[in-house]
Amino acid sequence: MSAPASLELRVTGRVALQTVFLAPLASSMFSSASLLSNLCEVNPNCQLRPRFSDGSKTHPYCSKSCANQAKLSTQPPGLSASNSQSANCDFCGVRPKFVDGKQTHPFCSRSCSKNAMAQNSLRKPNVKGTCRAPGCQKPAHANANGTSGSYCSLSHKTLGETICLMCKQAPKQPQSHFCRAACAYDAEKNGPMILEIPAGHVTFKSVADQFKASWRHTEKDCPPVRRVYKIVATRATQASYKAYQRTVENAGHFVASGRSPGNENRRWHGTQRECNLGDKGNAQFCASTNCSLCCIIQSSFDISLSGAKTGWGRFGKGIYTSSTSSKSDDYSYNDCSSLFKAILLNKVIVGEGCKLTHDSPLLTAPPAGYDSVLGEKGGSLNYDELVVYTNAAIQPSFLVIYEP
């Protein structure tokens, strides 16, 4: 999101005027160190007027407004509670929020939006024993057994468990990851990207619980989930997925039978990772075209690459997922040095699935009258598979980082 041209001209003009009028001062007034020390400390916005003196004490600032401005500037950008109610940018607090004619966005520009997201992802975790709510350093509530809880109060518990993944200042709306339309819009406009989900969040719990519940291989223990990220796809990817979902729903009427639109389900997919995306809060994609994980998250799945690394497909040329996390774990591997593994949880339009128990490697589409193939346990399969044959039928939704 970029600022309107008029805003850019105003800012440029102000800088030019400051340069013109301050240049003479630099050679005379500011040449005296003693005089400079008596000027208001708010810099560069003031430092022109003398400090206020009440007769017994000389204060650092010339006025209450400069004192208040200095107080705000000592807070980390984007964390001031008053910013969200202000007409100025929630991050820099200086320039007006961007208005596109329909809504007012939290930030003045795309750069402030990205800087705010980077700061949120790098923000230090709360000290052990303190409240988990963002910005709160109060002691966490003590449990009856003497152990420390996660939050200082019920209100902060609710906030921490439901906080907006974009601004991290207010509770998210039901059925959304964001608190308001502006946050959803900004996230979508800045996609593709990943947003880290706090460990105490309801969404973190939902994803981690599914990972654990669907770990069905008895010969390997289920590892702990360490981090979960929400994947924000590009507008084009989201539009394609939603259009396909509407088409399948209109044909199958799944909502009428109590299912989700298009019979949407969440399924796992393991793939190769060539970088440390997701490790220790790293949200930066790598530039390698061979890193399957980064490529999938940035541009979704590409059926033309089906079988490129395995050499074949049990049910033909399709995109494979599974409801069994431990099965998809078999396909997750690192081509980098890491203490963790990565796996994707995806939204998949199942539609009307054709159940198969035997190999059909020549398929390039589901059998007539069906939208997908359900490879069922039994026959040649030890655990389930779901196969779709069009890119629009699947969208990566969460990146999960877990121990090997």
C-alpha positions as CSV (number, residue, x, y, z in Angstrom):
1,M,0.0,0.0,0.0
2,S,1.6,3.3,-1.0
3,A,0.6,6.8,0.1
4,P,-1.3,9.0,-2.3
5,A,0.7,11.3,-4.5
6,S,-0.7,14.4,-2.7
7,L,0.7,13.1,0.6
8,E,4.1,12.5,-1.0
9,L,4.1,16.1,-2.3
10,R,3.2,17.5,1.1
11,V,5.9,15.6,2.9
12,T,8.5,16.5,0.2
13,G,7.5,20.2,0.4
14,R,7.8,20.3,4.1
15,V,11.3,18.9,4.0
16,A,12.3,21.4,1.4
17,L,10.9,24.3,3.5
18,Q,12.7,23.1,6.6
19,T,15.9,22.9,4.6
20,V,15.5,26.5,3.3
21,F,14.7,28.1,6.6
22,L,17.0,26.1,8.8
23,A,20.1,26.5,6.7
24,P,20.8,30.1,7.9
25,L,20.1,29.1,11.4
26,A,22.7,26.3,11.1
27,S,25.5,28.9,10.6
28,S,24.5,31.2,13.4
29,M,22.0,30.0,16.0
30,F,23.0,26.3,16.0
31,S,26.7,27.1,16.0
32,S,26.5,27.9,19.8
33,A,26.6,24.7,21.8
34,S,25.4,26.5,24.9
35,L,22.4,27.9,23.1
36,L,21.5,24.5,21.6
37,S,21.5,22.9,25.0
38,N,18.8,25.3,26.1
39,L,16.5,24.3,23.3
40,C,13.6,21.9,23.4
41,E,14.8,18.3,23.2
42,V,12.1,17.1,20.8
43,N,14.2,16.4,17.7
44,P,13.8,16.9,14.7
45,N,10.2,18.1,15.2
46,C,11.1,21.1,17.4
47,Q,14.5,22.1,18.8
48,L,13.7,25.7,17.9
49,R,12.0,27.0,21.0
50,P,13.7,27.4,24.5
51,R,13.0,24.9,27.2
52,F,10.2,25.8,29.6
53,S,11.3,27.2,33.0
54,D,8.9,27.5,35.9
55,G,11.2,29.7,37.9
56,S,12.8,26.9,40.0
57,K,13.4,24.3,37.4
58,T,14.2,24.1,33.6
59,H,12.3,21.3,31.9
60,P,13.6,19.3,28.9
61,Y,10.8,20.5,26.6
62,C,9.3,23.8,25.6
63,S,5.6,22.8,26.1
64,K,3.2,20.1,27.2
65,S,2.6,19.1,23.5
66,C,6.4,18.5,23.0
67,A,6.6,16.6,26.3
68,N,3.7,14.3,25.3
69,Q,5.2,13.8,21.8
70,A,8.5,12.8,23.4
71,K,6.7,10.4,25.7
72,L,5.0,8.7,22.8
73,S,8.3,8.5,20.8
74,T,9.9,6.5,23.6
75,Q,7.3,3.7,23.2
76,P,7.9,1.1,20.5
77,P,6.2,2.2,17.2
78,G,2.9,0.5,16.6
79,L,2.3,-0.3,20.3
80,S,0.6,2.9,21.5
81,A,-2.9,2.1,22.5
82,S,-4.0,5.6,21.3
83,N,-2.5,5.2,17.8
84,S,-5.3,2.9,16.7
85,Q,-7.9,5.6,17.6
86,S,-5.7,8.4,16.0
87,A,-5.9,9.7,12.5
88,N,-2.1,9.1,12.2
89,C,-0.3,5.9,11.2
90,D,-0.4,3.2,13.9
91,F,3.3,2.5,13.3
92,C,5.1,5.8,12.8
93,G,2.4,8.0,14.4
94,V,3.5,10.9,12.1
95,R,1.8,10.6,8.7
96,P,-2.0,10.3,8.2
97,K,-3.4,6.8,7.8
98,F,-4.0,5.8,4.2
99,V,-7.6,6.2,2.9
100,D,-8.5,4.4,-0.3
101,G,-11.9,6.1,-0.6
102,K,-13.7,3.2,1.1
103,Q,-11.9,2.6,4.3
104,T,-9.1,3.9,6.5
105,H,-6.1,1.6,6.9
106,P,-4.0,1.3,10.1
107,F,-0.9,2.5,8.4
108,C,0.2,5.4,6.2
109,S,2.1,3.3,3.6
110,R,3.1,-0.2,2.6
111,S,6.5,0.3,4.1
112,C,5.0,1.1,7.6
113,S,2.7,-1.8,7.2
114,K,5.6,-4.2,6.5
115,N,7.8,-2.6,9.2
116,A,5.0,-3.2,11.8
117,M,4.6,-6.8,10.8
118,A,8.4,-7.3,11.0
119,Q,8.4,-5.8,14.4
120,N,5.6,-8.0,15.6
121,S,7.4,-11.1,14.4
122,L,10.7,-10.1,16.0
123,R,9.2,-8.8,19.3
124,K,10.8,-10.5,22.3
125,P,8.6,-13.1,24.1
126,N,7.3,-12.2,27.5
127,V,9.6,-13.2,30.4
128,K,8.7,-16.5,32.0
129,G,6.2,-15.9,34.8
130,T,4.7,-12.7,33.2
131,C,1.4,-12.3,31.3
132,R,1.5,-13.6,27.7
133,A,-0.7,-10.7,26.4
134,P,1.3,-8.5,24.0
135,G,2.9,-5.6,25.8
136,C,1.9,-6.7,29.3
137,Q,4.7,-7.4,31.8
138,K,2.5,-8.0,34.9
139,P,3.0,-11.2,36.8
140,A,0.9,-14.1,35.5
141,H,-1.9,-15.4,37.7
142,A,-0.7,-18.0,40.2
143,N,-2.5,-21.4,40.0
144,A,-3.8,-23.2,43.1
145,N,-0.8,-25.6,43.0
146,G,1.7,-22.7,43.1
147,T,2.6,-22.8,39.4
148,S,2.5,-19.8,37.2
149,G,-0.4,-19.4,34.8
150,S,-0.2,-17.7,31.3
151,Y,-2.0,-14.4,31.9
152,C,-2.5,-11.8,34.6
153,S,-6.3,-11.6,34.2
154,L,-9.3,-13.2,32.4
155,S,-9.5,-10.3,30.0
156,H,-5.9,-10.7,29.0
157,K,-6.4,-14.4,28.6
158,T,-9.2,-13.8,26.2
159,L,-7.1,-11.2,24.3
160,G,-4.1,-13.5,24.1
161,E,-6.1,-16.4,22.9
162,T,-8.0,-14.5,20.2
163,I,-5.7,-11.7,19.2
164,C,-5.7,-10.4,15.6
165,L,-2.7,-11.9,13.7
166,M,-2.1,-8.7,11.8
167,C,-2.1,-5.7,14.3
168,K,-1.9,-7.9,17.4
169,Q,-3.8,-5.2,19.3
170,A,-7.4,-6.3,19.4
171,P,-9.4,-9.6,19.5
172,K,-10.0,-11.2,16.1
173,Q,-13.5,-11.5,14.7
174,P,-15.3,-14.9,14.7
175,Q,-14.5,-17.0,11.6
176,S,-11.6,-14.7,10.8
177,H,-7.9,-14.3,11.7
178,F,-8.2,-10.5,11.9
179,C,-10.0,-7.9,14.1
180,R,-11.4,-5.8,11.3
181,A,-11.7,-5.5,7.6
182,A,-8.7,-3.1,7.3
183,C,-6.4,-5.6,8.9
184,A,-7.7,-8.4,6.6
185,Y,-7.2,-6.1,3.6
186,D,-3.7,-5.1,4.6
187,A,-2.7,-8.8,5.2
188,E,-4.1,-9.8,1.8
189,K,-2.5,-6.8,0.0
190,N,0.9,-7.8,1.5
191,G,0.6,-11.4,0.6
192,P,2.2,-13.8,0.1
193,M,3.6,-13.9,3.7
194,I,3.4,-15.8,6.9
195,L,2.2,-14.5,10.3
196,E,3.4,-16.2,13.4
197,I,0.5,-17.4,15.7
198,P,1.2,-17.0,19.5
199,A,1.4,-20.3,21.3
200,G,-1.6,-19.6,23.5
201,H,-3.8,-18.7,20.6
202,V,-7.0,-20.7,19.8
203,T,-5.8,-21.1,16.2
204,F,-2.4,-22.5,17.4
205,K,-4.3,-25.0,19.6
206,S,-6.6,-26.0,16.8
207,V,-3.7,-26.7,14.4
208,A,-1.5,-28.4,17.0
209,D,-4.4,-30.6,18.2
210,Q,-5.1,-31.7,14.7
211,F,-1.4,-32.6,14.2
212,K,-1.4,-34.7,17.3
213,A,-4.8,-36.3,16.8
214,S,-3.9,-37.3,13.2
215,W,-0.5,-38.8,14.1
216,R,-1.4,-42.5,13.5
217,H,1.9,-44.2,12.9
218,T,2.5,-46.3,16.1
219,E,6.2,-47.0,15.3
220,K,7.1,-43.3,15.7
221,D,6.2,-41.0,18.5
222,C,4.3,-37.8,17.8
223,P,6.7,-34.8,18.2
224,P,5.8,-31.5,19.8
225,V,4.7,-28.6,17.7
226,R,6.9,-25.6,18.3
227,R,5.6,-22.9,15.9
228,V,2.5,-22.3,13.8
229,Y,2.2,-19.7,11.1
230,K,-0.9,-18.4,9.2
231,I,-0.2,-18.4,5.5
232,V,-1.6,-15.3,3.7
233,A,-1.9,-16.1,0.0
234,T,-1.9,-13.6,-2.9
235,R,-5.2,-12.1,-3.9
236,A,-5.0,-14.1,-7.2
237,T,-4.5,-17.4,-5.4
238,Q,-7.4,-16.7,-3.0
239,A,-9.7,-15.6,-5.8
240,S,-9.0,-18.7,-7.9
241,Y,-9.6,-21.0,-4.9
242,K,-12.9,-19.3,-3.9
243,A,-14.2,-19.4,-7.5
244,Y,-13.5,-23.1,-7.7
245,Q,-15.1,-23.7,-4.3
246,R,-18.3,-21.9,-5.5
247,T,-18.4,-24.0,-8.7
248,V,-18.1,-27.3,-6.8
249,E,-20.6,-26.1,-4.2
250,N,-23.2,-25.1,-6.8
251,A,-22.9,-28.5,-8.4
252,G,-22.9,-30.6,-5.2
253,H,-24.9,-28.6,-2.7
254,F,-22.8,-29.8,0.2
255,V,-23.9,-27.0,2.6
256,A,-27.5,-28.4,2.4
257,S,-26.2,-31.7,3.8
258,G,-24.4,-30.1,6.7
259,R,-20.9,-30.0,5.2
260,S,-18.7,-27.0,4.4
261,P,-19.0,-25.2,1.1
262,G,-17.5,-27.4,-1.6
263,N,-16.9,-30.0,1.1
264,E,-13.7,-28.2,2.1
265,N,-11.4,-30.1,4.5
266,R,-8.0,-29.5,6.1
267,R,-5.3,-31.9,4.9
268,W,-1.5,-32.3,5.5
269,H,1.3,-32.1,2.9
270,G,5.0,-32.8,3.5
271,T,7.6,-31.4,1.2
272,Q,11.3,-30.4,0.8
273,R,12.7,-27.3,2.6
274,E,15.9,-25.8,1.4
275,C,16.0,-22.9,3.9
276,N,15.2,-22.2,7.6
277,L,11.8,-20.7,7.0
278,G,9.7,-20.9,10.2
279,D,12.7,-21.6,12.5
280,K,12.9,-19.3,15.5
281,G,10.4,-16.8,14.0
282,N,12.1,-16.6,10.6
283,A,9.3,-15.4,8.2
284,Q,11.6,-14.6,5.2
285,F,11.2,-16.7,2.0
286,C,14.3,-17.8,0.3
287,A,15.1,-17.0,-3.3
288,S,15.7,-20.6,-4.4
289,T,13.4,-22.0,-7.0
290,N,14.3,-25.5,-5.7
291,C,12.9,-24.8,-2.2
292,S,9.5,-26.5,-2.6
293,L,8.2,-25.1,0.7
294,C,8.8,-21.5,-0.1
295,C,7.5,-22.0,-3.7
296,I,4.3,-23.6,-2.5
297,I,3.6,-20.9,0.1
298,Q,4.3,-18.0,-2.3
299,S,2.5,-19.3,-5.4
300,S,0.5,-22.3,-4.1
301,F,0.7,-25.8,-5.6
302,D,1.6,-26.5,-9.2
303,I,0.2,-29.8,-10.7
304,S,2.8,-29.7,-13.5
305,L,5.4,-30.6,-10.9
306,S,3.5,-33.7,-9.8
307,G,5.8,-36.7,-9.4
308,A,8.9,-34.6,-10.1
309,K,10.6,-35.8,-6.9
310,T,8.9,-39.2,-6.2
311,G,8.9,-40.4,-9.9
312,W,5.3,-41.5,-9.9
313,G,1.8,-41.0,-8.4
314,R,-0.3,-43.9,-7.0
315,F,-3.4,-42.2,-8.3
316,G,-1.8,-40.4,-11.3
317,K,-0.8,-36.8,-11.9
318,G,-2.4,-35.0,-9.0
319,I,-1.7,-33.0,-5.9
320,Y,-1.5,-35.3,-2.9
321,T,-2.4,-34.7,0.7
322,S,-3.5,-36.8,3.7
323,S,-5.6,-36.5,6.9
324,T,-2.7,-38.4,8.6
325,S,0.0,-36.0,9.8
326,S,2.5,-38.9,10.4
327,K,2.1,-40.0,6.7
328,S,2.8,-36.5,5.4
329,D,5.8,-36.4,7.8
330,D,7.4,-39.1,5.8
331,Y,7.6,-36.7,2.8
332,S,8.9,-33.7,4.9
333,Y,12.7,-33.3,4.8
334,N,15.3,-30.6,5.0
335,D,18.0,-29.7,2.5
336,C,19.4,-27.4,5.1
337,S,20.8,-27.5,8.6
338,S,17.9,-27.3,11.1
339,L,16.7,-28.7,14.4
340,F,13.1,-28.8,13.1
341,K,10.9,-30.1,10.4
342,A,8.2,-28.3,8.5
343,I,4.8,-29.4,7.2
344,L,1.8,-27.7,5.6
345,L,-1.8,-27.8,6.6
346,N,-3.9,-27.0,3.6
347,K,-7.5,-26.2,2.7
348,V,-8.7,-28.6,0.0
349,I,-12.0,-28.7,-1.9
350,V,-12.9,-32.4,-1.8
351,G,-16.3,-32.0,-3.4
352,E,-17.5,-35.5,-4.4
353,G,-14.6,-37.9,-3.7
354,C,-14.2,-41.2,-5.5
355,K,-13.0,-43.9,-3.1
356,L,-10.2,-46.1,-4.5
357,T,-8.2,-48.8,-2.8
358,H,-5.9,-49.9,-5.7
359,D,-3.3,-48.1,-7.7
360,S,-4.4,-46.0,-10.7
361,P,-1.2,-44.3,-11.8
362,L,-2.5,-43.2,-15.2
363,L,-5.2,-40.9,-13.9
364,T,-4.9,-37.2,-14.9
365,A,-8.4,-36.3,-13.5
366,P,-10.9,-37.8,-11.1
367,P,-13.3,-40.4,-12.6
368,A,-16.4,-38.9,-14.3
369,G,-18.8,-37.4,-11.9
370,Y,-16.3,-36.8,-9.1
371,D,-14.1,-33.9,-8.0
372,S,-11.3,-35.8,-6.2
373,V,-9.9,-39.2,-5.4
374,L,-9.9,-40.6,-1.9
375,G,-7.2,-43.3,-1.5
376,E,-8.5,-45.4,1.3
377,K,-6.6,-47.4,3.8
378,G,-6.5,-51.0,2.7
379,G,-5.4,-52.7,-0.5
380,S,-2.1,-51.0,-1.5
381,L,-2.4,-48.1,1.0
382,N,-1.5,-48.2,4.7
383,Y,-2.8,-44.7,5.3
384,D,-5.3,-42.4,3.5
385,E,-4.5,-40.0,0.6
386,L,-6.6,-37.3,-0.9
387,V,-5.8,-36.3,-4.5
388,V,-7.0,-33.3,-6.5
389,Y,-6.2,-32.6,-10.1
390,T,-6.4,-28.8,-10.4
391,N,-4.3,-26.1,-8.8
392,A,-7.4,-24.2,-7.7
393,A,-8.7,-27.0,-5.5
394,I,-6.0,-26.5,-2.8
395,Q,-4.5,-23.6,-0.9
396,P,-1.8,-23.8,1.8
397,S,-3.2,-22.4,5.0
398,F,-0.8,-23.1,7.9
399,L,3.0,-23.7,8.2
400,V,3.7,-26.0,11.2
401,I,7.2,-26.3,12.6
402,Y,7.9,-29.3,14.8
403,E,10.7,-31.4,16.3
404,P,11.9,-34.3,14.2
